[in-house]
């Protein structure tokens, strides 16, 4: 490894364990006689040509960081347009600072940046990436989680357990949306571990455009089925990425949709739990059912939490692995932990050749892990539209069994089947 500075930069949203990577990488590098600096504020100062937003990392400074949440180096999200326009500035700033080896910490967006920097550097800067995201959507070998996910799930479960008890005590429902812009790992993981009533994730809807009414009716069906079982409460966990699948024209019939200056939909402004709650409440009223539903979002509570021991140990491994990869002259790889060993995965294996984008790891709907989660949910199934089960469930509404079947059976026309 070159005697030039080792730089560490964090991109994207916070995730538990960032400080663990910074700590272990710094300690291991210094123990090998190297100097380490952290870039404060993510890629933003680099894109602006700022060479002063750095901090010299020492063992005294980082030795106890591994148990803390947040990021000592902070982080930032950078607009794609700004990155493209100012990328040459970023490269020249790295060189002015004297960085010869760069450790990037982040999710898919930061991984894309790491690959871009490594390509443009043409050997002048070695780059290694650390897989950080509570969404757990980077395809690591063996299904191993990205760091931060396990802590985020753990904290999310503790929150949901309390909410479930409140729901039971008050006789109400909660619609909880979680982070997960493209995948449902976090929502499903929290729901499964907490024993929530139902989870809705993008992967269970193979259609390119999802009917908003269908998603709402699945939740309505869950509430009605619970009522037929003598239970007036429940908790639904939903991944925010579901909103990206909605027919916007259909959704706009029920919700005022804000558009940006270019006329595009602000998906981030769609409050998934609230819009579904309002629709479901109206549907229930039409069926003679009065129900209290509270919408809640959990996400920011999870991102900067103190890491649990799993992520503390995991990130200590990753930081150590990153430095040793660079010591051997390595570049252009992500460090993964697999079967007890640290393994570099070349960037080229993590990108889709046709699109040039980072490959996504989706929830495997055919796995037994999903089968277990699905079979413990309370929601309308194909069998509920037959015989005595249909009569019992319809009895909770003002519909006849035939009317109930005509109204809701469409939501199970393409049911989940484990293969």
HELIX and SHEET records of a PDB file:
HELIX    1   1 UNK A   18  UNK A   31  1                                  14    
HELIX    2   2 UNK A   44  UNK A   47  1                                   4    
HELIX    3   3 UNK A   59  UNK A   62  1                                   4    
HELIX    4   4 UNK A   65  UNK A   67  5                                   3    
HELIX    5   5 UNK A   80  UNK A   97  1                                  18    
HELIX    6   6 UNK A  108  UNK A  121  1                                  14    
HELIX    7   7 UNK A  141  UNK A  143  5                                   3    
HELIX    8   8 UNK A  149  UNK A  170  1                                  22    
HELIX    9   9 UNK A  185  UNK A  194  1                                  10    
HELIX   10  10 UNK A  202  UNK A  204  5                                   3    
HELIX   11  11 UNK A  212  UNK A  228  1                                  17    
HELIX   12  12 UNK A  240  UNK A  245  5                                   6    
HELIX   13  13 UNK A  248  UNK A  251  1                                   4    
HELIX   14  14 UNK A  267  UNK A  269  5                                   3    
HELIX   15  15 UNK A  272  UNK A  286  1                                  15    
HELIX   16  16 UNK A  300  UNK A  303  1                                   4    
HELIX   17  17 UNK A  309  UNK A  327  1                                  19    
HELIX   18  18 UNK A  347  UNK A  350  5                                   4    
HELIX   19  19 UNK A  368  UNK A  375  1                                   8    
HELIX   20  20 UNK A  382  UNK A  385  5                                   4    
HELIX   21  21 UNK A  387  UNK A  394  1                                   8    
HELIX   22  22 UNK A  401  UNK A  408  1                                   8    
HELIX   23  23 UNK A  409  UNK A  412  5                                   4    
SHEET    1   A 7 UNK A  54  UNK A  57  0                                        
SHEET    2   A 7 UNK A  36  UNK A  39 -1                                        
SHEET    3   A 7 UNK A   5  UNK A  10  1                                        
SHEET    4   A 7 UNK A  99  UNK A 106  1                                        
SHEET    5   A 7 UNK A 126  UNK A 131  1                                        
SHEET    6   A 7 UNK A 333  UNK A 338  1                                        
SHEET    7   A 7 UNK A 341  UNK A 346 -1                                        
SHEET    1   B 4 UNK A 198  UNK A 200  0                                        
SHEET    2   B 4 UNK A 234  UNK A 239  1                                        
SHEET    3   B 4 UNK A 173  UNK A 178  1                                        
SHEET    4   B 4 UNK A 293  UNK A 298  1                                        
END                                                                             
